[in-house]
């Protein structure tokens, strides 16, 4: 029995910021897995990529991350272009990878299955339902809202949301994704809409303004901690969820889990690449980090 099992493609990423252009592995599953490597969890990653990128999986295994990797004709290739405001980005996709299906999944039991689809056909609804019969399903919804046309990434509502969302225990979306799937820009209305669709715990990330969690008819305000500098926001949402779920699986309440995830995201945004900190560094941010609860309160209300 694993504490957390993540399912999602590892990507090849080209990250363009005002400061630099860098090439690196990426994807929800990669950033999430790397963020947890310093924590005491029974963890597994299920991914798919082309044989020529097998060195990425080998590197994860060298860091004691357990990985099940299925073969794919291609590895997903993303281009992420950020302006000075790193809450937003432009994306292009040069290659797609083979999807995940019920038949190809290894026999795994986990307390939480965290799904990180990058594109709408990455993880079938049948697989989502199958995993929900084994443990809690946590979903980063972004991939189900994306489709690719002429290598450009576009967003549209999730056609299967009515069928799938009742099987999702924890859902994470940013403001834009929330509006795409709910039709409202009001954070509280959007969170309630998703809860009414069957989601038990709704997380709306608000970038530099923090996040909002809705559970059991109650809203939790999670602050954003001020980083020493802003270098690269790629993977911040994945890092937040790694912190959040690592705390939830150990029995923490929503507020504690949210603040822990926010502190991890603050550390991650200060450098390129995945989160490289540890528990002690996160605790320092929680103890001494600056946050403005008034800002997030204004954003939510």
C-alpha positions in Angstrom: 0.0 0.0 0.0 1.5 3.3 -1.1 0.7 6.6 0.6 0.6 8.4 -2.7 0.8 7.2 -6.3 1.0 9.8 -9.1 0.0 9.1 -12.6 1.1 11.4 -15.5 3.5 11.9 -18.3 7.0 13.2 -17.9 7.7 15.9 -20.5 10.5 17.6 -22.2 10.2 21.3 -21.4 11.5 24.4 -23.0 11.0 27.2 -20.4 11.3 30.7 -21.6 11.4 33.6 -19.1 12.5 37.2 -19.3 15.8 36.0 -17.7 16.6 32.9 -19.6 15.7 30.0 -21.9 16.2 26.5 -20.4 15.6 22.9 -21.4 14.6 20.4 -18.7 12.3 17.5 -17.9 8.9 18.6 -16.6 5.2 17.8 -16.2 3.0 17.4 -13.2 4.3 14.0 -12.4 7.9 15.0 -12.6 7.7 18.2 -10.4 5.4 16.4 -8.0 7.7 13.4 -7.6 10.9 15.5 -7.2 9.2 17.7 -4.5 8.5 14.6 -2.4 11.9 12.9 -2.6 13.1 14.4 0.7 9.9 13.4 2.6 9.2 10.2 4.5 6.4 8.7 2.3 5.7 5.4 0.6 5.5 6.8 -2.9 5.3 5.6 -6.5 5.2 7.4 -9.9 3.4 5.8 -12.9 4.6 7.5 -16.1 5.2 7.0 -19.9 7.9 8.3 -22.2 9.9 7.4 -25.2 12.9 5.0 -24.9 15.4 7.8 -25.7 14.4 9.7 -22.6 14.7 6.7 -20.3 17.6 8.4 -18.6 15.1 10.7 -16.9 13.5 7.8 -15.2 16.9 6.4 -14.3 17.7 9.7 -12.6 14.6 9.5 -10.6 15.3 6.0 -9.5 18.8 7.1 -8.4 17.1 9.5 -6.0 15.1 6.5 -4.5 11.9 7.4 -6.3 10.0 4.3 -7.3 8.8 4.5 -10.9 6.7 2.3 -13.2 7.3 3.5 -16.7 5.5 2.3 -19.8 6.9 2.8 -23.3 5.5 5.5 -25.6 6.4 6.3 -29.2 7.1 9.9 -28.1 7.7 11.9 -25.0 5.4 14.9 -24.5 7.3 18.1 -25.5 6.1 21.4 -24.0 7.2 24.9 -24.6 6.3 27.3 -21.7 6.7 31.0 -22.4 6.4 33.4 -19.4 6.2 37.2 -19.4 7.3 39.3 -16.5 4.1 38.3 -14.7 4.7 34.6 -14.1 1.1 33.9 -13.0 0.4 33.4 -16.8 2.1 31.6 -19.6 1.8 30.7 -23.3 2.1 27.0 -24.2 3.0 25.0 -27.3 3.1 21.2 -27.7 5.5 19.6 -30.2 4.8 15.9 -29.4 2.2 13.9 -27.5 2.7 10.6 -25.6 0.6 7.4 -25.3 -2.4 7.7 -23.0 -2.9 5.8 -19.7 -5.6 3.1 -19.7 -7.0 0.6 -17.2 -5.4 -2.3 -19.1 -1.9 -0.8 -18.9 -2.0 0.2 -15.3 0.1 -2.0 -12.9 -1.7 -3.5 -9.9 -1.2 -0.8 -7.3 -3.0 0.1 -4.0 -2.6 3.7 -2.7 -4.3 5.9 -0.1 -4.3 8.8 -2.6 -3.9 8.5 -6.4 -2.9 11.9 -7.7 -3.7 12.4 -11.4 -1.7 14.9 -13.5 -3.0 14.8 -17.1 -1.3 17.3 -19.4 -3.7 16.9 -22.3 -7.4 15.9 -22.5 -6.8 12.3 -23.7 -4.0 11.5 -21.3 -6.0 9.6 -18.6 -9.2 7.9 -19.5 -12.4 8.5 -17.4 -12.6 4.7 -17.0 -9.2 4.7 -15.4 -10.2 7.5 -13.1 -13.2 5.6 -11.9 -11.2 2.4 -11.5 -8.7 4.2 -9.2 -11.5 5.7 -7.2 -12.6 2.2 -6.2 -9.1 1.6 -4.7 -8.4 4.9 -2.9 -8.9 8.7 -2.9 -8.5 10.4 -6.3 -6.8 13.8 -6.4 -6.9 15.6 -9.7 -5.0 18.5 -11.2 -7.7 19.4 -13.7 -5.6 21.4 -16.1 -4.9 18.6 -18.7 -8.6 17.8 -19.1 -9.2 21.3 -20.3 -6.4 21.4 -22.9 -6.4 20.5 -26.5 -3.8 21.0 -29.2 -4.3 22.5 -32.6 -1.3 23.3 -34.9 1.0 22.8 -31.9 -0.8 25.5 -29.9 -2.5 24.7 -26.6 -6.1 25.9 -26.3 -8.6 25.5 -23.4 -12.2 24.3 -23.4 -14.6 22.9 -20.9 -14.2 19.3 -19.9 -16.8 17.3 -21.8 -16.8 14.4 -19.3 -17.0 16.4 -16.1 -20.5 15.3 -15.0 -19.5 11.7 -15.4 -16.0 12.0 -13.8 -16.2 14.6 -11.0 -18.3 12.5 -8.5 -15.3 10.2 -8.4 -12.8 13.0 -7.5 -12.1 13.5 -3.8 -9.6 16.4 -4.1 -9.5 18.8 -7.2 -7.0 21.5 -7.9 -7.5 24.3 -10.4 -6.1 27.7 -10.9 -8.4 30.8 -11.5 -8.4 30.4 -15.3 -9.0 26.7 -15.2 -11.8 27.2 -12.7 -13.5 29.7 -15.0 -13.1 27.4 -18.0 -14.9 24.5 -16.3 -17.5 26.4 -14.2 -18.3 29.5 -16.4 -17.7 31.9 -13.5 -14.8 34.1 -12.5 -16.0 34.3 -8.9 -13.7 32.1 -6.8 -16.4 31.1 -4.2 -19.0 30.4 -6.8 -16.6 28.3 -8.8 -15.5 26.3 -5.8 -19.2 25.7 -4.8 -20.0 24.7 -8.4 -17.3 22.0 -8.4 -18.4 20.8 -5.0 -22.0 20.5 -6.3 -20.7 18.4 -9.1 -19.5 15.9 -6.5 -15.9 16.9 -5.6 -15.3 16.7 -1.8 -12.4 19.1 -1.5 -11.9 21.9 -4.0 -8.5 23.8 -4.2 -8.4 27.0 -6.2 -4.8 28.4 -6.5 -4.6 32.2 -7.0 -0.9 32.6 -7.9 0.8 35.3 -5.9 -2.5 35.8 -4.0 -2.5 32.4 -2.3 -5.2 29.8 -2.6 -8.7 29.0 -1.4 -9.9 25.5 -0.3 -13.6 24.6 0.0 -14.6 21.5 2.0 -17.7 20.6 3.9 -19.4 23.9 3.1 -16.4 25.9 4.6 -13.9 28.1 2.9 -10.3 28.1 4.0 -8.0 31.0 3.1 -4.4 29.9 2.4 -1.9 32.8 2.3 0.9 33.2 -0.2 4.4 33.6 1.3 6.6 36.3 -0.2 9.6 34.8 -2.1 13.1 36.4 -1.9 12.9 36.5 -5.7 10.8 35.2 -8.6 12.8 33.1 -11.0 10.5 30.4 -12.5 6.9 29.6 -11.7 6.9 26.3 -13.7 5.9 23.5 -11.4 4.7 25.7 -8.5 1.2 24.3 -8.6 2.6 20.7 -8.6 4.9 21.6 -5.7 2.0 23.0 -3.8 0.0 19.8 -4.3 2.9 17.7 -3.3 3.1 19.5 0.0 -0.7 19.6 0.5 -1.2 15.8 -0.1 1.9 14.8 1.9 0.3 16.5 4.9 -3.2 15.3 4.2 -2.1 11.7 4.0 -0.5 12.0 7.4 -3.7 13.4 8.9 -3.3 17.2 8.8 -6.3 19.4 8.4 -7.0 21.6 5.4 -5.4 24.8 6.8 -2.1 23.1 7.9 -1.9 21.2 4.6 -2.6 24.3 2.5 0.0 26.5 4.3 2.6 23.7 4.0 2.0 23.5 0.3 2.1 27.3 -0.1 5.5 27.4 1.7 6.9 24.7 -0.6 5.7 26.7 -3.7 7.4 29.8 -2.4 10.7 28.0 -2.1 10.3 26.5 -5.6 9.6 29.8 -7.4 12.9 31.1 -6.3 14.8 28.9 -8.7 14.5 27.0 -12.0 13.7 23.3 -12.0 11.9 21.3 -9.4 11.7 21.9 -5.6 15.0 21.1 -4.0 14.3 21.9 -0.4 13.5 19.9 2.7 11.2 19.8 5.7 13.4 22.2 7.7 13.4 24.8 4.9 9.6 24.6 4.6 9.2 25.0 8.4 11.4 28.2 8.3 9.1 29.7 5.7 6.1 28.8 7.8 7.7 30.4 10.9 9.4 33.5 9.4 7.9 34.0 6.0 6.0 37.1 5.1 2.4 36.8 4.0 -0.4 39.2 3.5 -3.7 37.7 4.6 -5.5 40.9 3.7 -4.5 40.5 0.0 -5.9 37.0 -0.3 -9.0 38.0 1.6 -9.6 40.8 -0.9 -9.0 38.4 -3.8 -11.6 35.9 -2.4 -14.3 38.3 -1.3 
